[in-house]
Amino acid sequence: MADVTLHKLVKRYDKTDIIKGVDIDIKDGEFTVFVGPSGCGKSTLLRMIAGLEDITDGTLSIDGKVVNHLQPKDRSIAMVFQSYAIFPHMTVRENMAFGLTIAGISKQEKDQQVNEAAKVLQMEHLLERRPSQLSGGQRQRVAIGRAIVRNPKVFLFDEPLSNLDAALRMDMRMEIAKLHKKLGATMIYVTHDQVEAMTLADKIVVLKGGEVQQIGSPMELFHHPANRFVAGFLGSPSMNFVEAEVLAIDAQTITLGSSVLDPVVLPKPELALQLGQTVELGIRPQYLQPQHGDVKGSLHGQVSLTERLGTETILDVSLTDGKKVIAAIGQDQLFQIGENIRLHFDPERAHVFVKSGDA
Amino acid sequence: MQKNSSSLTQHNRSGWLFALPGFGLMMLFIVVPFVFAIVFSMTNQRLISPNPTQFVGFENYRQLLSVNLLVLDPVSTETGELKQNTDGTLTYPRIRTFTRNNPNYPHLQGMKEWFSWQWQDKQVAILASDPVFMKAVVNTFLFVMVVAPLQGAFALALALLINQRLKGINVYRAIYFMPVVVSIVVVSILWRFIYDGQNGLLNNLLHSVSFGHLAPVDWLGNPDTALGSIMAMSIWQAVGFHMVIWLSGLQTISPTLYEAAKIEGASGWQTFRYVTWPGLKNTAVLVLIVITMQAFALFAQIDVMTNGGPLDSTQTIVFQAVERGYGKQDISGGSAISVVLFVIVLSISLLQRHFTREKK
């Protein structure tokens, strides 16, 4: 088992930087998830760690050893691909033993290691089958089995669940979490699915445009997003952003307000704010509470759409200035479309972001 | 829906009408000649003849295919000693004394020597009614057995080389494919110059690289080199075509399989052995069958370059079929050869399919 350290890692195609100097410290046994929208460079970064892409600049060390120029096989890694990448003409057993076959290990030892890995994944009954006789979930399990047989220091997963249907994805997600507990190995997992990131990770790395936006535990990122992008990316439905003006600043608090927002007093954020400046107020849909009638506070608008999910009601609200916000109410509650509504929120749970291009 | 669709799409008759041109052409140029060949092969039909056609059953096939064995004892003198030639070899009776009007050997009537060899002090001769056809069969099989594996392997090697992301790789693809789009007749004429016995390109090249030590060879005029020369040129000519088929097979193999193999530490050869080759199974069957069938149909090169010679060393089945059917106006004999070729190719294709089938 091993630490993985990325130091100022850069990947350049022609003259375009795809990865723009990434620093990440991954501790031994940690489950780290790289998450971000498509094209953010998360897969490229993983492939650089695997050795499938050259590293243009910076250093990558695994277990304290710089591996920039080592072949993938010499990096003590194993990789699980989105498309499974299992060999169609080999049985499950042959697939799992592939690395050992390549290395010329005896049949007896191969069988023993494959059986052990199959036991961990509870797939002993599948060993003699061919990939064409397996379901998607079983195929991915074979790929994971092949990775386990390699006995690597670091497991790399490249969107391993994206080809599976929703129900299976949840099962496999739990399996992977269990596997991590059982093996205690360092795992790096790439996904664009924030639910996978939140549920699996010890540490999440949010990437955008080849740059790290924030690194931290799931709850750190959820409750204390470093910027508007992270705030909007994590959480479902995603965070609402409402423009507001800074009406007052004092030692501990600031007051914000706008045409749709009654003046509200918030704890003072660690930002350089000026009186009269327009900022963005971020509030998660779950923290918006509807208030019937004319209660003081908060946002006002009209219900434009409701989605009743049984345990939850999602409200699409048009604010009086025409902008939309979403509120998620943790119970089944009936609203009329067109109904005037006020949404109240706890100022402690709101986030303030300086308005700019994207950050 | 019903009202919108015209009567054209409603009636069976219009469907047949649409199919008629294609169907008719296929009948005319594929089915009818095929049936004619089988029918003619059972008659004594000639291309132009005043005599009425007669049904002769399998006589044409008997004429083509009958083979017999004749063991000859050496000629002995009156005293019972074996008669020897001045160089010490034994003498044997002439074979034609058995095959020409010999009432004791009616089954050998009209046969000719195909080949013979010495066995103890006897001479064993294999006789055939049609030794030229037999040579054609042997040459054709030889051609197939050399060309099919070599052409397939070269084509695969080229495909592997070309299946890389390098600058200008398309230029190479085009170069290798070029001989395929040039008419085989033109290619054959060009290669006749290359193989020329006096000032051919090949002889000049060999002359200069060997600093004059290699004497010029009349590649197409020598029975020992003629067939080999045609094989080499045929392999070169169509290798680009099969390269493209291999290439399409290579591109169906998922790149992640190669990445997985790389992570597992597979060497170049192991990657080929465990990833590439298994992924090419179906392509291999196709390439092998196509090459085999094309090789059996060897004709144009022979017709342009050697006309079957020298000493029948480049006779082939199709060349014989054409030569007999049109050259000698013996259309029934030519048809019989075509049918024999059809049976050979069909059985080989079935065998290949059987041996390369996916094992359950």
Interface residues (C-beta under 8 A of the other chain):
Chain A: A50 G51 L52 Q71 P72 K73 D74 I77 A78 M79 F81 S83 A85 I86 F87 P88 H89 M90 F98 G99 T101 I102 A103 R146 R150
Chain B: S254 T256 L257 E259 A260 A261 K262 I263 E264 G265 A266 S267 Q270 Y274 V275 P278 G279 K281
